[in-house]
Amino acid sequence: MLAKNTAKKLVKEHPQEFTAEFDKNKPLVRKYTTASSSKMRNIIAGYTARLIKQKTIQEKEPRRRAQEEDLSKFYE
């Protein structure tokens, strides 16, 4: 849980710097955190990449709500 909270905080504070690529996030996590183990830094970097990917998908394809959908095709 600590890794996820840290990743969310980093993405919130530095949204332009983090990317969807794990290898580019690794040095940024080292720069902005004091995580002592490399495993923890890798977990945080991986989760930041995942958050950025999810964010870009949501921006490109926002979900439509059931109230907004045209349901007439089902009731002919």
C-alpha positions, 0 to 999 in steps of 0.5 A: 500500500505504501508503494501505491500511495507514493506513486499516486503522490508522485504522479500528482505532484509531477504529472509532466515528468512521469511517462508510461515507460518504466525505464524512464520512471526509474531515475525519477523515482530515485530522484523524488523519493527516499526509498532505500531498496531497489525493489521498492523503487521498481515497484513505485516506478512500475505503478507510476507507469501504470497510472499514466497509461490508465490516465491516457486511456481515460482521456482518449476514450471516456466511458459513456454512461448508460443514461447517455447511450442510445438504447433504442436499438435494443427496443425495436 
